[in-house]
Amino acid sequence: MSRPITAQINLDALAHNLHTARRSTSARIMAVIKADAYGHGLLRAAAALNEADGFALLDIQDAIALREAGFRQTILLLEGFFTADELQAVAQYDLSCVIHNDAQIALLDAYPKRGDLSVWLKVNSGMNRLGFTPENVAGAMARLRAHQAVADVTLMTHFAHADEVRGVAEQLETFHQVASDYRVPRSLANSAALLRYPHTHGDWARLGIMLYGASPFADKTAQELRLRPAMRLSSKLIAIQNLQRGDEIGYGAQFQATHNMRIGIVACGYADGYPRHAPNGTPVLVNGQRTQTLGRVSMDMLYVDLSPVLQAELGSEVVLWGEGMPVEEVARAAGTISYELLCGVTKRVPITVR
Ligand SMILES: *Cc1c(COP(=O)(O)O)cnc(C)c1O
């Protein structure tokens, strides 16, 4: 038998989450499938999300793979093109691209042909990551609209606080001030903005995390948002140890038994993508029952408390995250976010599809 860890992808959950998104907006939906579809597998996720109006990702090779697999929707490169060769491929494969700086416009100016490119002009409304500052939008817009290779322009921006108390108001105000001069399609909302701020929906919503069934909010669960987790990372107990009071476990003896207790050893470690920083007490399911991790996560294994799981035995199933064990909750315990855990599952973990 091989090592028992697997990441199981639930295709119905992906489709279900897309429908949930559909019901909450009349905007077109761009499924964000960057980072190998947040760890769910690019082509597999795209097929399950085929009802989306578009796909967004970073890597032009992935975009070409989608076209070659037969996807006809809008495909948006979230960082645009980086070289003249990539710009050629953008035109050849009918890809849409974000334009976020002058260097990209210079590449466009050097492009020798007429064309019918769809470009998404990115406005830096306060996040200060990508995009033209409000003062520079008009100049960029004029150059793009006059360009012989450009057929249409969409205005976009990205929120820094849509999932937090601070919200979107300041950035929205900045964006509107710039955008009000143009009658072009707009795209602002990520998952958090879609779920919380209907006035940000615009023409295209760019949705990632909610399609994978995780909540973007600390104060609302995925279940409350009618989302179903699409990934289940599970493994099995491959050893059991009976500890005496005072016994220590693992590297650095991060845990010491306060009473006689039974612990399980799970075939899952940080080399599988489980967070090494998960402290004692990170929630986990054993045999469908909630318990906690103990000790320091090692490369290939971690420890779980079997005190509340009397039926646990060698081979008992362990769910690290998935249905019944929200990935957001594991992430919070480990001081990170669901996004990092989902896209961090490593390539040695076999993927199965349900
Ligand atoms: C990743 C990304 C999104 C999707 O964000 P979620 O929070 O996963 O919905 C949207 N827009 C841009 C520009 C992104 O980089």
Ligand as a Chemical Component Dictionary entry (heavy atoms), coordinates in Angstrom:
data_LIG
# 
_chem_comp.id                   LIG 
_chem_comp.type                 NON-POLYMER 
_chem_comp.pdbx_formal_charge   0 
_chem_comp.three_letter_code    LIG 
# 
loop_
_chem_comp_atom.comp_id 
_chem_comp_atom.atom_id 
_chem_comp_atom.alt_atom_id 
_chem_comp_atom.type_symbol 
_chem_comp_atom.charge 
_chem_comp_atom.model_Cartn_x 
_chem_comp_atom.model_Cartn_y 
_chem_comp_atom.model_Cartn_z 
_chem_comp_atom.pdbx_ordinal 
LIG C1 C1 C 0 -6.789  36.457 -6.824 1  
LIG C2 C2 C 0 -7.546  37.610 -7.360 2  
LIG C3 C3 C 0 -8.957  37.663 -7.295 3  
LIG C4 C4 C 0 -9.781  36.614 -6.571 4  
LIG O1 O1 O 0 -9.806  36.898 -5.187 5  
LIG P1 P1 P 0 -10.650 35.987 -4.169 6  
LIG O2 O2 O 0 -10.464 36.681 -2.868 7  
LIG O3 O3 O 0 -10.012 34.633 -4.177 8  
LIG O4 O4 O 0 -12.051 35.967 -4.655 9  
LIG C5 C5 C 0 -9.591  38.722 -7.912 10 
LIG N1 N1 N 0 -8.891  39.699 -8.544 11 
LIG C6 C6 C 0 -7.545  39.689 -8.594 12 
LIG C7 C7 C 0 -6.840  40.795 -9.287 13 
LIG C8 C8 C 0 -6.836  38.664 -8.002 14 
LIG O5 O5 O 0 -5.493  38.670 -8.047 15 
# 
loop_
_chem_comp_bond.comp_id 
_chem_comp_bond.atom_id_1 
_chem_comp_bond.atom_id_2 
_chem_comp_bond.value_order 
_chem_comp_bond.pdbx_ordinal 
LIG C1 C2 SING 1  
LIG C2 C3 SING 2  
LIG C2 C8 DOUB 3  
LIG C3 C4 SING 4  
LIG C3 C5 DOUB 5  
LIG C4 O1 SING 6  
LIG O1 P1 SING 7  
LIG P1 O2 DOUB 8  
LIG P1 O3 SING 9  
LIG P1 O4 SING 10 
LIG C5 N1 SING 11 
LIG N1 C6 DOUB 12 
LIG C6 C7 SING 13 
LIG C6 C8 SING 14 
LIG C8 O5 SING 15 
# 
